């Protein structure tokens, strides 16, 4: 998109936003052009907190469907709009209610810690929700010695190294992070021997074993700022490297070019359309929303 056309489009979005008394929430993995219209940019935990503070009538959520569902659960009286209804999450869809019920039957004494990257009906069957930044704290908060963790098997493996509790994984994964392996990272480190590695905990265990920092998206920004290193290898969705270049100037960020197609399904044209037509509105069944909200609020209270 040419500069003038983009500037005009952003201007229209801002006018429509004001006209509709709307706020635009943006996840860190969105395309950089979306950052320019966002009122708030953050990770899943930060967006959940922000969603509870919203005073505007309408929330335009530039992320994926489970995030918009979470915003609706926390704001039942607000209209929550997802600009592209196809913006789902393959990992969230890998875990479902029958699968969780089966695990709960196999481990009746286990508590359930549910990653925020899940659909609302799965959250409703969980004891507490977590994000990548607070998962260990949420696991330790439950009295159970056994913890069913879903959906990400790689994060479950990482958590097992941080707790004495038995972590029972659900066999799902993020297709972006799971595609990486330790051998690939080792080769990459040879190219940039002075770089520290910042990896997302959804990455496989052999990747995390040779990483300097294991962080969620906002934690990555904090680690890069606080480290004395001037060069970093980012093991996550490649859009995050651009976010770090913007937020931590003066340092160099290398990235595997793994792009999440779901996170990149939102663009400026779709946001404009969403504000014009107020589509697509997200709804969550009342009983599911009630139960899921309890689990989400438990996390927010402890965070």
C-alpha positions in Angstrom: 0.0 0.0 0.0 1.3 3.4 -1.0 2.1 5.9 1.8 -0.7 8.4 0.9 -3.3 5.6 0.6 -2.3 4.1 3.9 -2.4 7.5 5.6 -5.9 8.2 4.3 -7.1 4.8 5.4 -5.7 5.2 8.9 -7.4 8.6 9.0 -10.8 7.0 8.1 -10.3 4.3 10.7 -9.7 6.9 13.4 -12.8 8.9 12.4 -14.9 5.7 12.5 -13.5 4.7 15.8 -14.4 8.1 17.3 -17.9 8.0 15.7 -18.6 4.5 17.1 -17.0 5.1 20.5 -14.7 2.2 19.9 -11.3 1.1 21.1 -8.8 -1.0 19.1 -6.9 -3.7 21.0 -3.9 -5.2 19.2 -1.9 -8.3 19.9 1.9 -8.2 19.6 1.9 -10.7 16.7 -0.2 -8.5 14.4 1.2 -7.0 11.2 3.1 -3.8 12.0 0.6 -1.7 10.0 -2.0 -2.6 12.7 0.2 -1.2 15.4 -0.4 2.3 13.9 -4.1 2.2 14.7 -4.0 0.4 18.0 -5.0 2.1 21.2 -3.3 -0.6 23.2 -0.8 -3.3 22.1 0.2 -6.2 24.3 0.3 -9.9 25.0 -2.6 -12.0 26.0 -2.4 -11.2 29.7 -2.0 -7.5 29.1 -4.9 -7.5 26.7 -7.1 -9.4 29.2 -6.4 -6.8 31.8 -7.0 -3.9 29.4 -10.3 -5.5 28.3 -11.6 -5.3 31.9 -10.9 -1.5 31.9 -12.6 -0.6 28.6 -15.1 2.3 28.9 -15.9 2.5 25.2 -19.0 0.8 23.8 -17.2 -1.3 21.2 -14.0 -3.3 21.2 -12.3 -3.9 17.9 -10.0 -6.9 18.5 -7.0 -7.2 16.2 -5.9 -10.7 17.1 -7.5 -14.1 16.9 -10.9 -15.5 17.9 -10.1 -16.9 21.3 -8.7 -13.4 22.3 -11.9 -11.7 21.2 -13.9 -14.4 23.1 -11.9 -13.6 26.3 -12.7 -9.9 25.8 -16.4 -10.6 25.5 -16.4 -12.9 28.5 -14.8 -10.1 30.6 -17.1 -7.4 29.1 -20.5 -9.0 28.5 -22.2 -5.7 27.9 -19.8 -4.5 25.3 -19.8 -5.3 21.6 -16.7 -7.2 20.6 -15.8 -7.2 16.9 -13.3 -9.4 15.2 -12.4 -7.9 11.8 -11.8 -11.4 10.2 -13.9 -14.3 11.4 -11.4 -16.7 9.9 -8.7 -15.5 12.3 -8.7 -18.6 14.5 -5.9 -20.6 16.1 -4.9 -24.1 15.1 -3.6 -24.9 18.6 -6.8 -23.7 20.3 -8.8 -25.9 17.9 -6.6 -29.0 18.7 -8.0 -29.0 22.2 -11.7 -29.7 22.7 -14.2 -30.5 25.5 -14.3 -34.3 24.9 -10.5 -34.5 25.0 -10.4 -32.5 28.3 -13.2 -34.6 29.8 -11.3 -37.8 28.9 -8.2 -36.5 30.7 -10.1 -35.4 33.7 -11.7 -38.9 33.9 -8.2 -40.5 33.7 -6.8 -38.2 36.4 -9.7 -37.4 38.7 -7.5 -35.7 41.3 -5.8 -33.4 38.9 -6.4 -29.6 38.7 -6.8 -28.1 35.3 -4.6 -25.2 34.1 -5.8 -23.9 30.8 -3.6 -21.8 28.5 -5.4 -18.7 27.3 -4.9 -20.0 23.8 -8.1 -22.1 24.0 -11.7 -21.7 23.0 -14.3 -20.5 25.5 -16.0 -23.9 26.1 -12.6 -25.4 27.1 -11.9 -22.5 29.5 -15.2 -23.2 31.1 -14.1 -26.6 32.2 -10.8 -25.4 33.7 -9.8 -24.4 37.3 -7.7 -21.5 36.2 -6.4 -19.8 33.0 -2.8 -18.9 32.4 -0.7 -17.1 29.8 2.9 -17.9 28.8 4.1 -15.2 31.2 2.4 -16.5 34.4 1.9 -20.3 33.7 4.3 -21.4 36.5 2.6 -19.2 39.0 -0.9 -20.5 38.1 0.3 -24.1 38.3 1.7 -23.5 41.8 -1.5 -21.7 42.9 -3.6 -24.9 42.8 -3.5 -27.3 45.7 -3.4 -30.4 43.4 -0.2 -32.5 43.1 -1.2 -33.4 39.5 -2.0 -30.7 36.9 -3.6 -31.2 33.5 -2.1 -28.6 31.3 -3.6 -27.7 28.0 -3.3 -27.3 25.1 0.4 -26.9 24.4 2.6 -30.0 25.0 5.8 -28.0 24.7 4.9 -25.5 27.3 3.7 -28.4 29.5 7.2 -30.0 29.1 8.8 -26.6 30.0 6.6 -26.3 33.1 7.6 -29.8 34.2 11.2 -28.5 34.6 10.0 -25.7 36.9 7.7 -27.6 39.3 7.6 -30.7 41.5 4.0 -31.3 40.5 3.2 -33.9 37.9 2.2 -32.1 34.7 -0.2 -34.1 32.5 0.0 -32.6 28.9 -2.7 -32.4 26.3 -1.1 -33.3 23.0 -1.5 -30.1 21.0 1.0 -27.5 19.8 1.5 -24.2 18.0 2.4 -25.0 14.4 4.8 -22.0 14.3 6.8 -22.8 17.3 6.7 -26.5 17.0 8.3 -26.4 13.6 11.6 -25.2 15.1 14.1 -27.6 16.6 17.4 -27.5 18.4 19.5 -28.4 15.3 18.1 -25.4 13.4 18.7 -23.1 16.3 22.3 -24.4 16.8 23.0 -23.7 13.1 21.5 -20.2 13.5 23.7 -19.5 16.6 26.8 -20.3 14.6 25.9 -17.5 12.2 25.4 -15.0 15.1 27.7 -16.2 17.9 27.4 -13.0 19.9 23.6 -13.1 20.0 21.6 -14.2 23.0 18.6 -16.4 22.3 15.1 -15.4 23.4 12.6 -18.2 22.9 8.9 -18.6 23.4 7.9 -21.4 25.8 5.7 -23.0 23.1 9.0 -24.0 21.4 10.2 -27.7 21.7 12.3 -28.7 24.7 15.6 -29.0 22.7 15.1 -25.4 21.6 14.5 -24.1 25.1 17.5 -26.1 26.4 19.9 -23.9 24.4 18.1 -20.6 24.8 19.3 -17.8 27.1 15.8 -16.5 27.9 12.4 -18.2 27.8 9.6 -15.6 27.7 6.2 -14.8 26.4 5.9 -11.9 24.0 5.9 -9.0 26.4 8.6 -10.7 28.5 10.7 -10.8 25.3 10.7 -7.0 25.2 11.6 -6.8 28.8 14.5 -9.3 28.5 15.9 -7.5 25.5 15.8 -4.2 27.2 17.4 -5.4 30.4 20.1 -7.6 28.8 23.6 -6.2 28.2 23.7 -8.0 24.9 23.3 -6.0 21.7 22.2 -8.8 19.4 19.4 -11.4 19.8 18.0 -14.4 18.0 14.2 -14.5 18.3 12.6 -17.9 18.4 9.0 -17.1 17.8 6.6 -15.7 15.2 8.8 -13.5 13.0 6.6 -10.4 13.4 7.8 -10.1 17.0 11.3 -9.3 15.8 9.9 -6.2 14.1 8.1 -5.2 17.3 11.3 -5.5 19.2 13.2 -3.4 16.6 10.6 -0.7 17.2 10.5 -1.0 21.0 14.2 -1.6 21.7 16.1 0.6 19.3 19.9 0.3 19.1 19.8 -3.5 19.3 19.8 -6.1 16.6 17.2 -8.8 16.3 17.4 -11.9 14.0 14.5 -14.2 13.4 13.4 -17.4 11.8 10.9 -16.3 9.2 7.9 -18.3 10.6 4.7 -16.3 10.0 1.4 -17.1 11.7 -1.1 -17.0 9.0 -4.0 -16.6 11.5 -2.4 -13.5 13.2 -1.8 -11.9 9.8 -5.4 -12.3 8.6 -6.3 -8.8 9.9 -5.4 -5.7 7.8 -6.4 -2.1 7.7 -9.1 -2.6 5.1 -10.8 -5.2 7.3 -10.6 -3.0 10.4 -12.2 -0.2 8.4 -14.9 -2.6 7.3 -15.4 -3.8 10.9 -16.0 -0.3 12.1 -18.4 0.5 9.2 -20.5 -2.6 9.5 -19.7 -3.7 13.0 -18.9 -7.2 11.8 -18.0 -9.7 12.9 -19.5 -9.6 16.4 -18.4 -12.2 18.9 -20.9 -13.9 21.2 -20.3 -16.5 23.9 -23.1 -18.7 25.3 -24.1 -17.4 28.8 -23.4 -20.5 30.9 -20.0 -21.1 29.1 -19.1 -17.4 29.6 -20.0 -17.5 33.3 -17.8 -20.5 34.0 -15.0 -19.3 31.9 -15.0 -15.9 33.6 -14.5 -17.5 37.0 -11.3 -19.2 35.7 -10.0 -16.1 33.9 -10.7 -13.9 37.0 -8.8 -16.3 39.2 -5.7 -15.8 37.0 -6.1 -12.0 36.9 -6.4 -11.8 40.7 -3.1 -13.7 41.1 -1.4 -11.7 38.4 
